[in-house]
Amino acid sequence: MAATLFLAACGGDDESGDDATTTPDETAAAEETPADDATDDAAAEEEGGESGASGLQTALLAAEDLPDGATVSAFDVAQLSSAGESMAQLLEGVTYEPADCQSYDTNPLQKDGAEAAGMTATSGTDVLVNAVYTNASADDVAGIQEYYDRCGEITISGEAAGQPLDMTVRTTTVEAPEVDAEEVIAVETVTESAAMPAVPTRIIYMIDGDRGVYVAGNPESAAFDLDALAVAALDKLKAQG
């Protein structure tokens, strides 16, 4: 499910994002500032944001870190919010049990103050996701563990986009690979539904200081060795200093 959401986000529309970043104080200041100065300030802010994103991009796995023939695509993790909103609209009227598991509020990539970057790699039908983010802490792992302790099994039923929906999502904590991280947790999710095969998705979260990294994919993939790539992803993050 995580890989599917990330891939959906790659095609998202973030045109509304610029408006969302404007605070009331910024709006008031703009009203008192000549147009040229406001334009210069906006350009500087945009340049700074692009610089931060560029720095995170270099901490991601690249084609040379992956098996030959893998296709790599970068994406804006911020688009996950709009992707999630679009998905929520499609699932209006759908029932979740337990009900408080519908919202995954502990997603560390979307916490306040975090900057993030991500990539997907495909090889045949196999998909790998790698993401890095700032403002990380041990609380991220604790939050993930707490959520899945409560929501290890979620049943989803109702109607989506005019089609009946009936599935069970089971997530368990599994053994994480040996990595040189301050905190690490691995979770594995299997979605059971008559409409799709029960393919597992494993996500490995790792914390290094105030930065976090994760890799996600099918642990049974013949193309991507998830444990080895988790080690490589953490090493690459550490190499950025």
N, C-alpha and C positions, 0 to 999 in steps of 0.2 A: 504493500500500500504506500509506503514512503517513497519508493522509487517512482511509482505511478504519479503521485502528487507532484514530485519534483519535475518530471517530464511535462506534466500539464502546465506547470508554471512557466516553462520555457517559452510557451506561445502566448503568455498572458499579455494584457494591455495595461501598461502602467502610466498612461497619459494623465490620470488623475493624481498620480503621486506628487507632482510638483505643488498642487494646491494644498495637499494634505500637510506639507512641511511648513506652511506659512502660519505663524502664531499671531494672536491678536496684537502683541507688542510690535512684531515685524510689520504688520499691516499699518499700524499707527505711525511708525517711523517712516514708512514709505510715503505716507501722505504728506509728511513734512520735508521730504528730501527731493531735490531736483531729479528729473527722470534719468539724466545721464549717470548721476551718482548711484541711483538705485540699480541701474543696469549693470554698472561696474561691480557693485556689491554682489549681485546675483551671480555674475559670471565668476567672481572669485570663490563664492560658496560652492558653485557647481564644480569648479576646478579642484577644490579641496576634496570634495566627495569622490570625484573620479580618481584622485591620487590615492585616497585610502582604499578604494576598491581595487585599484591596480596592485597595491602592495599585498592585499590578501590573495589576489589571483596567482601571484608567484608562489604562494604556499600550497597551491592545489596540485594534485597529481596531474601530469601531462602525458602526452602520447608516448614519450620516451620511457615513462615509468610503467607502461602497460604492455600487454602482449601485442605482438605484431598484428596489424589489421584492425585494431580497435579504433572506433570513431569517437572523437572527443568533442564535446560542446560545452561552452561555458554558459551560465545563466545567472540572472539577478535573483538572489534569494528573497529580496524584498517583494518580489512578485508573488510569493507564496500567500501573502495576505489576500490579494485580489483573487487568487486561484481558490483559496479556501472559501471566500465569500460566494464565488460562482458555484462551488460545489454545494454550499449550504442552501442556495436557492433551488438547485436541482433536487435536493433532499427534503424540501419542505413537506411536512406531513408524515415523514418517516419517524418511526419510534425506535429509540435506543433504550436498551436495558443492560446495565443500570443507566438511568437517565442522566446522571451527573458525569458520565463518561463521554458524552457527545462532544464536549469541548476539551481540546488538549492544550491547556493553558501553560503547561510547563515546557513547551518546546523552546530549548535554549537559543535557537537561532533567531527567534522572534521576540526575545526579551528586550525590555527597555534599555537603550544605550548600546546595544550590540550592533556592530557592523559585520556583515557576512558576505561570503562569496561561495559559489558552488560550481560544480561541473558534473556532467554525466558522460559515461562512456558506454558504447554498445559494441557488442560482438555477436553477430547473428541475432538470436532472440534474447541474449543475456544482457543485463543492464547493471552498471555500477554507478553509484552516486558518491561523491566526495564533497564535503563542505567544511569550511573553516569559519570561525567567528571570534569576535573580541568580547571583552567583559565577561569572561567565563569564570566559574568558581566551582568548588566542590558541591555547592548547593544545586548545581545543574543535575549532577548525577543523583543526588538525593531526591530531587523532584521527579526525575524519570522513574526511579525505583518506586516512589510513593504512588505515582499515577498507575503504574502497571500492577502494583499490589492490589489496588482497588479495581482496576479495569482489565484484569487478565483475560476475562471472557466477556465479550460484548455481542449481544444479538441485535441485529438491525432488520427491521421489517417495515413494510408499507409499500409506497409507490414512488418511483423516481422517473421523471421525464415520461410519464405515462405508462411505465412498465412496472410490473410487480417486483418487489425487492425482498429477498429473504436470505440473510447470511449471518454467519457467526464468525467473529474475529477473535482468535485466541493468541495471546502473547505471553511468553514466558522469559524469565531471565536465564541465560545460558552462559556457559563458561567462556570468558573472554580470553583472547590471545595474550601471551606474555609480552607486554610492551613497557617501555620506560616512561610511563605516564604517572602523574600524581593521582589521578582518578581514572578508572575505566569501568564501563559497564556494557554488556552486550545483551540485546533483547532480540527475540525471534518471533515473528508474527506469521500466522497461517490464517488465511481467509477461506472459509468453507461455504460454498454456494453452488447450486446446481448450474449456475450460469458461467462459472469460471473454474479452472483447475486449482487445486489447493497447493499453490507454489509458496514455499516459505520465503520470507524476507528477513534478513538479519541486519541489525544496525549496531555498530560498535562506536560508542561515544568515548572520547579520550580528552582529558584536561591536562594542559601544560601551562602552569602559571595562570595568567589572565586570558589565555586563548584556548579555544576548544576546537576539536576536529572530529569528524565522523566519516565513516564509510558505511555504505549500505548496499546490499545485493542479495542474490540467491546463494546461500552457503553451499548448495550442491552444484554451482556453476562449474562447467569444465573450462571456461574461458578465464574467469577471474578468481584467483585464490584470495578470498576475502581476508583471512588472517594475515597473510603475507603483505597484502596491500594496506592493511591497517598499520602495520609496522612501518611501511614505506611512507604512508601519509603522515604519521607522527614525526618521523625523521625529517621529512621535508619541511614541516612546520617549525621544528626546532632549528633547522638550518637557516631560517629567515632571521634568527636572532631575537 
